[in-house]
């Protein structure tokens, strides 16, 4: 807890900072590594690798360090948000078509789920 900041506010601020720094890292990797535009697995790998390299080059990752990593959901959510803005779209037409189909299916499912 930050001094003078209620726990909920501190969590909220920490979350906003995590999203901002994750966005910068994801955007840099998507710009540099074309393969990451076509595969979330590669994107997650490069994001986590970049974080490890920032702190330590060891293969073993202590839990304390691992706990500081952004979640895989945050990484892929960030990639989706950038894609929605027309940035760093897949370079493989099959991947682009697959994502469009899944996006439509999820949207339709969420509409049915509300009824």
C-alpha positions in Angstrom: 0.0 0.0 0.0 1.3 3.5 -0.9 1.4 5.9 2.0 -1.8 7.9 2.1 -3.4 6.0 -0.7 -6.2 3.5 0.1 -5.4 0.0 -1.0 -8.0 0.0 -3.8 -6.6 3.2 -5.2 -3.0 1.9 -5.0 -4.1 -1.3 -6.9 -5.9 0.8 -9.5 -2.9 3.0 -10.1 -0.5 0.0 -10.2 -2.8 -1.7 -12.8 -2.9 1.4 -15.0 0.9 1.6 -14.9 1.2 -2.1 -15.7 -1.1 -1.6 -18.7 0.9 1.4 -19.9 4.3 -0.2 -19.6 3.0 -3.5 -21.1 1.5 -1.6 -24.1 4.9 0.0 -24.8 6.7 -3.3 -24.6 4.1 -5.2 -26.7 4.1 -2.4 -29.3 7.9 -2.4 -29.6 8.0 -6.2 -29.9 5.3 -6.2 -32.5 7.2 -3.6 -34.5 10.4 -5.5 -34.3 9.3 -9.2 -34.5 7.0 -9.9 -37.4 6.4 -13.5 -36.2 4.7 -12.0 -33.1 2.0 -10.5 -35.3 0.9 -14.0 -36.3 1.3 -15.8 -33.0 0.4 -14.8 -29.5 2.6 -17.6 -28.2 5.7 -16.0 -29.8 4.5 -12.6 -28.5 4.2 -13.8 -24.9 7.6 -15.5 -25.3 9.3 -12.3 -26.4 7.6 -10.2 -23.8 8.6 -12.5 -20.9 12.1 -12.8 -22.4 12.5 -9.1 -22.6 11.5 -8.7 -19.0 13.9 -11.5 -17.9 16.7 -9.8 -19.8 16.0 -6.5 -18.1 16.5 -8.0 -14.7 18.7 -11.0 -15.0 20.0 -13.3 -17.7 19.6 -16.5 -15.6 17.4 -19.3 -17.0 15.8 -19.8 -13.6 13.2 -17.2 -12.8 12.6 -16.6 -9.1 8.9 -16.4 -8.2 9.4 -12.8 -6.9 10.4 -11.8 -10.4 7.8 -13.9 -12.1 5.1 -12.3 -10.0 6.0 -8.9 -11.5 5.4 -10.1 -15.1 2.2 -8.9 -16.8 -0.3 -11.6 -17.2 -0.6 -13.5 -20.5 -4.1 -12.0 -20.8 -2.8 -8.5 -20.5 -0.2 -9.2 -23.2 -2.8 -10.6 -25.6 -5.4 -8.0 -24.7 -2.8 -5.3 -25.6 -2.1 -7.0 -28.9 -5.8 -7.1 -29.7 -6.3 -3.4 -28.8 -3.4 -2.4 -31.0 -4.9 -4.6 -33.8 -8.3 -2.8 -33.3 -6.4 0.4 -34.0 -5.1 -1.1 -37.3 -1.6 -1.4 -35.9 0.7 -4.5 -36.3 -1.9 -6.6 -38.1 -1.0 -10.2 -38.9 1.2 -10.6 -41.9 -0.2 -14.1 -42.6 -3.6 -13.8 -44.4 -4.7 -17.1 -42.8 -4.0 -15.8 -39.3 -5.9 -12.5 -40.1 -8.9 -14.5 -41.4 -8.8 -16.9 -38.4 -8.8 -13.9 -36.0 -11.7 -12.2 -37.8 -13.8 -15.4 -37.6 -13.0 -15.8 -33.8 -13.8 -12.1 -33.2 -17.2 -12.5 -34.9 -17.9 -15.7 -33.0 -17.0 -14.2 -29.6 -19.1 -11.1 -30.4 -22.1 -13.3 -31.4 -21.6 -15.5 -28.3 -21.6 -12.5 -26.0 -24.9 -11.2 -27.5 -26.5 -14.6 -27.0 -25.2 -14.8 -23.5 -26.9 -11.5 -22.6 -30.3 -12.8 -23.5 
